[in-house]
Amino acid sequence: MEANSLSSAASAFASKTYAGMDRDAVAKKAHAVAADFEAVYVADAFKAMFKDISVDPLTGTSNTSNETWRDMLLDQYAQDFVKKGGIGLADGIAAELIKIQEGRAA
């Protein structure tokens, strides 16, 4: 998910894109978008933690291909981390998206 996805999701909610959906479906969609955003945030944090650690522990070297695989692995770790509760961003973001959908001030 791109970093701009939260703003595009907020725009979609604000433009009443989900107006025909029932409240539970909107809440489920809002939480899915918020969880994706939290996963991106957590992945960035993981990548920052691992940036100075060599990818290959045997040789102590890194190269572009190894770092690409590590980034993909850290993205998956972040998604799994968020599925198990994450750091708590998704619930607040989902609540704000629902407020936007309902036409209340965010």
ZALONU-799438 format. One line per 5 residues: number of its first residue (from 1); for each residue x, y, z of N, C-alpha, C, O. Coordinates in nm, 2 decimals, decimal comma, always signed. Each point is the difference from the previous one (the first is absolute). Layout:
<rs>
NUM> X:Y:Z:X:Y:Z:X:Y:Z:X:Y:Z ~ ...
</rs>
This chain:
<rs>
1> +0,08:-0,12:+0,00:-0,08:+0,12:+0,00:+0,09:+0,12:+0,00:+0,10:+0,01:+0,07 ~ -0,14:+0,09:-0,15:+0,08:+0,12:-0,01:-0,02:+0,09:+0,12:-0,11:-0,01:+0,07 ~ +0,20:+0,10:-0,05:-0,01:+0,10:+0,12:-0,12:+0,09:-0,03:-0,06:+0,04:+0,10 ~ +0,03:-0,01:-0,22:-0,11:+0,09:-0,03:-0,14:-0,07:+0,01:-0,10:+0,06:-0,01 ~ +0,10:-0,19:+0,04:-0,12:-0,07:+0,00:-0,10:+0,04:+0,11:-0,12:+0,00:-0,02
6> +0,18:+0,04:+0,13:-0,09:+0,05:+0,11:-0,08:+0,12:-0,04:-0,12:+0,02:+0,02 ~ +0,19:+0,08:-0,08:-0,07:+0,12:-0,05:-0,10:-0,03:-0,11:-0,10:+0,06:+0,00 ~ +0,14:-0,16:-0,09:-0,10:-0,03:-0,10:-0,12:-0,08:+0,06:-0,11:+0,01:-0,05 ~ +0,14:-0,09:+0,15:-0,11:-0,07:+0,07:-0,09:+0,10:+0,07:-0,12:-0,02:+0,00 ~ +0,18:+0,12:+0,06:-0,08:+0,10:+0,07:-0,08:+0,08:-0,10:-0,12:+0,03:+0,03
11> +0,17:+0,00:-0,14:-0,07:+0,07:-0,11:-0,12:-0,09:-0,05:-0,11:+0,05:-0,02 ~ +0,14:-0,18:+0,01:-0,11:-0,09:-0,05:-0,11:+0,00:+0,11:-0,12:+0,00:-0,04 ~ +0,15:-0,01:+0,17:-0,10:+0,00:+0,10:-0,07:+0,13:+0,00:-0,12:+0,01:+0,02 ~ +0,19:+0,10:-0,03:-0,06:+0,14:+0,00:-0,09:+0,02:-0,11:-0,10:+0,07:+0,01 ~ +0,13:-0,13:-0,13:-0,08:+0,02:-0,12:-0,12:-0,09:+0,00:-0,07:-0,01:-0,10
16> +0,04:-0,06:+0,21:-0,11:-0,09:+0,01:+0,00:-0,12:-0,09:-0,10:-0,06:-0,04 ~ +0,22:+0,02:+0,00:+0,02:-0,12:-0,08:-0,07:-0,12:+0,06:-0,05:-0,09:-0,07 ~ +0,06:+0,08:+0,20:-0,06:-0,12:+0,07:-0,13:+0,03:+0,06:-0,05:-0,07:+0,09 ~ -0,02:+0,18:-0,14:-0,13:+0,04:+0,06:-0,11:-0,11:-0,01:-0,09:-0,01:+0,08 ~ +0,10:-0,08:-0,19:-0,10:-0,10:-0,02:+0,02:-0,12:+0,09:-0,08:-0,09:+0,00
21> +0,20:+0,08:+0,07:+0,03:-0,12:+0,08:-0,06:+0,02:+0,14:-0,02:+0,11:+0,05 ~ -0,01:-0,23:+0,01:-0,05:+0,01:+0,14:+0,11:+0,03:+0,09:+0,12:-0,01:-0,04 ~ -0,15:+0,05:+0,16:+0,10:+0,05:+0,10:+0,11:-0,10:+0,03:+0,11:+0,03:+0,01 ~ -0,15:-0,16:+0,00:+0,10:-0,10:+0,03:+0,10:-0,02:-0,11:+0,12:-0,02:+0,02 ~ -0,17:+0,03:-0,15:+0,09:-0,01:-0,11:+0,09:+0,11:-0,01:+0,12:-0,01:-0,04
26> -0,16:+0,13:+0,07:+0,08:+0,12:+0,00:+0,11:-0,01:+0,10:+0,11:+0,03:-0,02 ~ -0,15:-0,08:+0,14:+0,09:-0,01:+0,11:+0,11:-0,11:-0,03:+0,12:+0,02:+0,03 ~ -0,16:-0,12:-0,10:+0,09:-0,11:-0,04:+0,10:+0,05:-0,10:+0,12:-0,02:+0,01 ~ -0,17:+0,10:-0,11:+0,09:+0,06:-0,10:+0,09:+0,10:+0,06:+0,12:+0,00:-0,04 ~ -0,17:+0,08:+0,13:+0,08:+0,11:+0,06:+0,11:-0,07:+0,08:+0,12:+0,05:+0,00
31> -0,15:-0,16:+0,07:+0,11:-0,06:+0,08:+0,10:-0,07:-0,09:+0,12:+0,00:+0,04 ~ -0,16:-0,06:-0,15:+0,09:-0,06:-0,09:+0,10:+0,11:-0,06:+0,12:-0,03:-0,01 ~ -0,17:+0,14:-0,03:+0,08:+0,11:-0,05:+0,10:+0,05:+0,11:+0,12:+0,02:-0,03 ~ -0,17:-0,01:+0,15:+0,08:+0,05:+0,11:+0,11:-0,10:+0,04:+0,11:+0,04:+0,03 ~ -0,15:-0,17:-0,04:+0,10:-0,10:+0,03:+0,11:+0,00:-0,11:+0,12:-0,02:+0,03
36> -0,15:+0,04:-0,15:+0,10:+0,01:-0,11:+0,09:+0,12:+0,03:+0,12:-0,02:-0,02 ~ -0,18:+0,13:+0,06:+0,08:+0,12:+0,02:+0,10:-0,03:+0,12:+0,12:+0,03:+0,00 ~ -0,17:-0,10:+0,11:+0,08:-0,03:+0,11:+0,11:-0,09:-0,04:+0,12:+0,01:+0,05 ~ -0,14:-0,11:-0,14:+0,10:-0,09:-0,04:+0,11:+0,07:-0,08:+0,12:-0,03:+0,02 ~ -0,15:+0,13:-0,10:+0,10:+0,08:-0,07:+0,08:+0,08:+0,10:+0,12:+0,00:-0,01
41> -0,18:+0,06:+0,11:+0,07:+0,07:+0,11:+0,09:-0,09:+0,08:+0,12:+0,03:+0,02 ~ -0,16:-0,15:+0,01:+0,08:-0,09:+0,08:+0,11:-0,06:-0,09:+0,11:-0,01:+0,05 ~ -0,13:-0,01:-0,18:+0,10:-0,05:-0,09:+0,11:+0,11:-0,01:+0,12:-0,04:+0,00 ~ -0,16:+0,16:-0,01:+0,11:+0,11:+0,00:+0,08:+0,00:+0,13:+0,12:+0,02:-0,01 ~ -0,19:-0,04:+0,12:+0,08:+0,00:+0,13:+0,09:-0,12:+0,00:+0,12:+0,01:+0,05
46> -0,16:-0,13:-0,09:+0,08:-0,12:-0,01:+0,12:+0,03:-0,09:+0,12:-0,04:+0,03 ~ -0,14:+0,10:-0,15:+0,11:+0,02:-0,09:+0,10:+0,10:+0,06:+0,12:-0,02:-0,02 ~ -0,17:+0,12:+0,10:+0,10:+0,09:+0,06:+0,08:-0,08:+0,11:+0,12:+0,03:+0,01 ~ -0,18:-0,12:+0,05:+0,07:-0,08:+0,11:+0,11:-0,08:-0,06:+0,10:-0,03:+0,06 ~ -0,13:-0,03:-0,19:+0,10:-0,09:-0,06:+0,09:+0,06:-0,10:+0,08:-0,07:-0,06
51> -0,08:+0,21:+0,04:+0,07:+0,06:-0,11:+0,15:-0,02:+0,02:+0,07:+0,00:-0,10 ~ -0,01:+0,00:+0,22:+0,14:-0,01:+0,02:+0,05:-0,14:+0,03:+0,11:-0,02:+0,04 ~ -0,20:-0,08:-0,05:+0,04:-0,14:+0,02:+0,02:-0,06:-0,13:-0,08:+0,00:-0,09 ~ +0,20:-0,07:+0,07:+0,02:-0,06:-0,13:-0,10:-0,11:-0,03:-0,05:-0,07:+0,10 ~ +0,02:+0,05:-0,22:-0,10:-0,10:-0,04:+0,06:-0,14:+0,01:-0,07:-0,10:+0,04
56> +0,19:+0,08:-0,08:+0,06:-0,13:+0,00:+0,10:-0,02:+0,12:+0,11:+0,06:+0,01 ~ -0,16:-0,13:+0,10:+0,08:-0,01:+0,12:+0,13:-0,08:-0,02:+0,10:+0,02:+0,08 ~ -0,09:-0,10:-0,18:+0,12:-0,08:-0,03:+0,12:+0,09:-0,05:+0,11:-0,02:+0,04 ~ -0,15:+0,10:-0,14:+0,11:+0,08:-0,06:+0,00:+0,15:+0,05:+0,10:+0,07:-0,01 ~ -0,21:-0,03:+0,08:+0,00:+0,13:+0,05:-0,03:+0,11:-0,10:+0,03:+0,12:+0,02
61> -0,08:-0,17:-0,14:-0,02:+0,10:-0,11:-0,15:+0,01:-0,03:-0,08:-0,09:+0,04 ~ +0,05:+0,19:-0,12:-0,13:+0,02:-0,05:+0,01:+0,04:-0,14:+0,09:+0,06:-0,05 ~ -0,20:-0,10:-0,03:-0,01:+0,05:-0,13:-0,14:+0,03:-0,03:-0,09:-0,03:+0,08 ~ +0,06:+0,09:-0,20:-0,13:+0,04:-0,03:-0,11:-0,11:+0,00:-0,11:+0,02:+0,05 ~ +0,15:-0,14:-0,10:-0,10:-0,11:-0,01:-0,03:-0,05:+0,14:-0,11:-0,03:+0,03
66> +0,21:+0,02:+0,06:-0,02:-0,04:+0,14:-0,09:+0,10:+0,07:-0,09:-0,04:+0,07 ~ +0,11:+0,16:-0,09:-0,08:+0,10:+0,07:-0,14:+0,01:-0,05:-0,09:+0,02:+0,08 ~ +0,07:-0,05:-0,21:-0,14:-0,01:-0,05:-0,07:-0,11:+0,07:-0,12:+0,01:+0,04 ~ +0,18:-0,13:-0,03:-0,06:-0,11:+0,06:-0,03:+0,03:+0,15:-0,10:-0,04:+0,05 ~ +0,19:+0,11:+0,02:-0,02:+0,03:+0,14:-0,11:+0,10:+0,01:-0,08:-0,02:+0,09
71> +0,07:+0,11:-0,18:-0,12:+0,10:+0,01:-0,13:-0,08:-0,02:-0,10:+0,04:+0,07 ~ +0,10:-0,13:-0,16:-0,12:-0,08:-0,02:-0,04:-0,08:+0,13:-0,11:-0,01:+0,04 ~ +0,22:-0,05:+0,02:-0,02:-0,07:+0,12:-0,05:+0,09:+0,11:-0,10:-0,04:+0,08 ~ +0,15:+0,16:-0,06:-0,04:+0,09:+0,10:-0,14:+0,05:-0,03:-0,08:+0,02:+0,10 ~ +0,04:-0,01:-0,22:-0,14:+0,04:-0,03:-0,10:-0,11:+0,04:-0,10:+0,03:+0,06
76> +0,14:-0,16:-0,08:-0,08:-0,11:+0,05:-0,01:-0,01:+0,15:-0,10:-0,02:+0,06 ~ +0,22:+0,05:+0,00:+0,00:+0,00:+0,15:-0,09:+0,11:+0,05:-0,08:-0,03:+0,10 ~ +0,08:+0,14:-0,16:-0,09:+0,11:+0,04:-0,15:-0,03:-0,01:-0,08:+0,02:+0,08 ~ +0,05:-0,09:-0,20:-0,14:-0,04:-0,02:-0,05:-0,10:+0,11:-0,10:+0,01:+0,05 ~ +0,19:-0,10:-0,02:-0,03:-0,10:+0,10:-0,01:+0,06:+0,14:-0,09:-0,03:+0,08
81> +0,18:+0,12:-0,05:+0,00:+0,08:+0,12:-0,13:+0,07:+0,02:-0,06:+0,00:+0,11 ~ +0,01:+0,07:-0,21:-0,12:+0,07:+0,01:-0,12:-0,09:+0,01:-0,10:+0,03:+0,08 ~ +0,10:-0,15:-0,14:-0,11:-0,09:+0,01:-0,01:-0,05:+0,14:-0,11:-0,04:+0,05 ~ +0,22:+0,04:+0,03:+0,00:-0,05:+0,13:-0,02:+0,11:+0,11:+0,02:-0,02:+0,11 ~ -0,06:+0,14:-0,16:-0,03:+0,11:+0,09:+0,08:+0,13:-0,03:-0,05:+0,11:+0,04
86> +0,17:-0,13:-0,10:+0,07:+0,12:-0,04:+0,04:+0,09:+0,12:+0,02:-0,04:+0,11 ~ -0,01:+0,17:-0,14:+0,03:+0,10:+0,10:-0,12:+0,09:+0,03:+0,02:+0,09:+0,08 ~ -0,13:-0,12:-0,13:-0,13:+0,07:+0,04:-0,04:+0,11:-0,09:-0,09:+0,08:+0,04 ~ +0,16:-0,06:-0,15:-0,04:+0,12:-0,09:-0,13:-0,03:-0,08:-0,08:+0,09:-0,02 ~ +0,06:-0,21:-0,02:-0,11:-0,03:-0,09:-0,14:+0,03:+0,06:-0,09:+0,05:-0,07
91> +0,07:-0,07:+0,20:-0,13:+0,03:+0,06:-0,03:+0,14:-0,01:-0,12:+0,04:-0,03 ~ +0,21:+0,05:+0,07:-0,02:+0,14:+0,00:-0,02:+0,06:-0,14:-0,08:+0,08:-0,03 ~ +0,16:-0,14:-0,07:-0,02:+0,05:-0,14:-0,13:-0,05:-0,05:-0,07:+0,08:-0,07 ~ +0,03:-0,20:+0,10:-0,13:-0,05:-0,05:-0,11:+0,09:+0,06:-0,10:+0,03:-0,07 ~ +0,11:+0,00:+0,19:-0,11:+0,09:+0,07:-0,01:+0,13:-0,07:-0,11:+0,05:-0,03
96> +0,23:+0,01:-0,01:+0,00:+0,13:-0,07:-0,06:-0,01:-0,14:-0,07:+0,08:-0,05 ~ +0,10:-0,19:-0,02:-0,06:-0,03:-0,13:-0,15:-0,01:+0,01:-0,07:+0,05:-0,09 ~ +0,02:-0,12:+0,19:-0,14:-0,01:+0,01:-0,07:+0,13:+0,03:-0,10:+0,03:-0,05 ~ +0,17:+0,06:+0,13:-0,05:+0,13:+0,03:-0,01:+0,08:-0,13:-0,10:+0,07:-0,02 ~ +0,20:-0,08:-0,06:+0,00:+0,07:-0,13:-0,12:-0,05:-0,09:-0,07:+0,08:-0,06
101> +0,05:-0,21:+0,06:-0,11:-0,06:-0,08:-0,13:+0,05:+0,05:-0,09:+0,03:-0,08 ~ +0,07:-0,01:+0,21:-0,12:+0,04:+0,06:-0,02:+0,15:-0,02:-0,11:+0,05:+0,04 ~ +0,21:+0,02:-0,09:-0,02:+0,14:-0,02:+0,04:+0,08:+0,13:-0,03:+0,13:+0,00 ~ +0,08:-0,19:+0,10:+0,04:+0,07:+0,12:+0,15:+0,06:-0,02:+0,07:-0,05:-0,09 ~ -0,04:+0,15:+0,16:+0,14:+0,06:-0,01:+0,10:-0,11:+0,05:-0,03:-0,07:+0,10
106> +0,14:+0,06:-0,17:+0,10:-0,09:+0,04:+0,09:+0,05:+0,11:+0,09:-0,06:+0,05
</rs>
